[in-house]
Amino acid sequence: MSFFVPSGLQNFINHSHTMLFLFTPWVKTAYGELGQSEVAGAKANPRILNYFNVSKFWGTDD
């Protein structure tokens, strides 16, 4: 099924992520962090440990 989308709205939809980044800079940072994940076992993801440190979160393990 397809829907008619006015060209102006389609342009907005195609560029909405750009607009989101412009008006909410923290989203661009968060988007760049996609893919960070826990490391199995006794090791820990240093990036996640850095999140804990910067946010003053109590965590010591990812």
C-alpha positions in Angstrom: 0.0 0.0 0.0 1.3 3.4 -0.8 0.2 6.9 0.4 0.4 10.2 -1.3 2.9 12.5 0.6 3.1 16.1 -0.5 6.6 16.9 -1.8 7.2 19.5 1.0 6.4 17.0 3.6 8.5 14.3 1.9 11.4 16.6 1.9 10.9 17.3 5.7 10.7 13.5 6.4 13.9 12.9 4.4 15.7 15.5 6.4 14.1 15.2 9.8 17.1 13.6 11.4 19.2 16.6 10.2 16.7 19.0 11.8 16.7 16.9 15.0 20.5 17.2 15.2 20.3 20.9 14.6 17.8 21.6 17.3 18.9 19.0 19.9 22.7 18.7 19.7 22.7 15.9 22.3 20.8 13.6 19.9 23.7 13.8 17.5 26.0 12.6 20.3 23.6 9.9 21.3 23.2 8.8 17.7 27.0 8.4 17.5 27.0 6.1 20.5 24.6 3.6 18.9 26.3 0.2 18.9 27.9 0.5 22.3 27.2 -2.7 24.3 28.1 -4.8 27.2 31.2 -6.9 27.0 30.5 -10.5 28.1 32.5 -11.9 31.1 34.7 -10.2 33.5 35.8 -7.4 31.1 33.9 -4.2 30.7 33.3 -1.8 27.8 35.5 1.2 28.6 33.1 3.6 26.8 30.2 2.5 29.1 32.4 2.8 32.1 33.2 6.4 30.9 29.4 7.1 30.8 29.1 6.0 34.4 32.1 8.2 35.4 30.9 11.3 33.6 27.3 11.0 34.8 28.4 10.2 38.3 26.4 7.0 38.1 27.3 4.4 40.7 28.0 1.6 38.2 31.3 -0.1 38.0 30.5 -2.8 35.5 28.9 -2.6 32.1 
